Every structure is written in C-alpha cells, then in structure tokens.
Amino acid sequence: VQQPGTPLSNHEYRQFFRSLRATNRASTACHLRALYGCQNPLLRRLDEYENHGAIPKGSICSELPGTPFFPSFCAFAFYRCIMKRYFIKV
C-alpha cells in the first residue's frame, strides 16, 4: 500500500490513464480544469486517485527534463493541459 500523496507507479499510471487514454477525455478534463480550476470535485477525485488518495501539498518534482519543479500539483496539472502532454507523470 502506497502512502497518500505519493504518485502512482508506472503500472498504476497505465491503469489510471486507460480511462483517459482517449485524447478527447483528457482534453475534456483539461477544459473543466480551465473553467473551474483544481477545486472541481471531479478533478479533485482524479488528482487524488493519481496520488494514492491525497493531493500533494507544496511543490512537486516531475520527470520532465528542463521543468523539474512545479509550485503545486495543480500547477503541474495545468502544465500538462496547456502543453497537451496529458499522460506525463510527476
């Protein structure tokens, strides 16, 4: 069992993104994020699921070369949406 707030393993990410794999689903989630921010209940559930039940507080590190840190998970999620890199993980 993983600690709440930790990112999913590679296997867990494949399972998580299976439901969002269609780009239009990921794009719809990004559209909701742009309209309602990270406090939207559906997006909070997705963000919590992506992080073993707890959205990380504070800054986070990513696997992105050249963009290793984000001030919050919300900022990271917006980055994925803006860059249309829906399936990258922290």
C-alpha positions in Angstrom: 0.0 0.0 0.0 1.4 3.4 -1.0 1.4 6.4 1.2 -1.3 9.0 0.4 0.1 11.8 -1.7 2.7 9.7 -3.5 2.5 9.3 -7.3 1.3 6.2 -8.9 3.7 3.5 -10.0 4.2 3.0 -13.8 1.8 0.1 -13.7 -0.8 2.1 -11.8 -0.4 5.0 -14.2 -1.2 2.7 -17.1 -4.4 1.7 -15.3 -5.2 5.3 -14.4 -4.7 6.6 -17.9 -6.6 3.7 -19.5 -9.8 5.5 -18.7 -8.4 8.8 -20.0 -6.4 7.4 -22.9 -8.7 8.8 -25.5 -7.3 12.3 -26.0 -10.8 13.7 -26.1 -11.4 12.5 -22.5 -8.1 14.0 -21.3 -8.9 17.2 -23.2 -12.3 17.4 -21.6 -10.8 17.1 -18.1 -8.4 19.9 -19.1 -11.3 22.0 -20.3 -13.0 21.5 -16.9 -9.7 22.4 -15.1 -9.5 25.7 -17.2 -13.1 26.6 -16.4 -13.3 25.6 -12.7 -9.8 25.2 -11.5 -8.4 22.4 -9.4 -11.2 22.6 -6.9 -13.8 21.0 -9.2 -15.0 17.8 -7.3 -14.4 15.6 -10.3 -10.9 16.9 -10.9 -10.1 16.6 -7.2 -11.1 13.0 -7.3 -8.9 12.4 -10.4 -6.0 14.2 -8.8 -6.4 12.3 -5.5 -6.6 9.0 -7.4 -3.5 9.9 -9.3 -1.7 10.4 -6.0 -2.9 7.5 -3.9 -5.8 9.3 -2.3 -4.2 12.6 -1.3 -3.2 15.6 -3.5 0.4 16.5 -2.6 0.8 19.8 -0.7 3.6 22.2 -1.7 6.0 21.9 -4.6 6.5 18.7 -6.6 9.2 17.3 -8.8 8.5 15.9 -12.2 10.2 13.6 -14.7 10.2 16.4 -17.3 13.7 17.4 -18.4 14.1 21.1 -18.1 11.0 21.5 -16.0 11.8 19.6 -12.8 9.7 21.5 -10.3 6.2 22.9 -10.1 4.9 25.0 -7.1 1.9 22.7 -6.7 0.2 19.6 -8.2 -2.4 21.9 -9.6 0.3 23.9 -11.5 1.7 20.6 -12.8 -1.8 19.5 -14.0 -2.3 22.9 -15.7 1.1 22.5 -17.4 0.0 19.1 -18.8 -3.1 20.6 -20.1 -1.5 23.7 -21.7 1.2 21.7 -23.3 -1.2 18.9 -24.4 1.1 16.4 -22.7 -1.8 14.7 -20.9 -0.1 11.5 -19.9 3.1 12.6 -18.3 3.5 11.9 -14.6 5.3 13.5 -11.7 
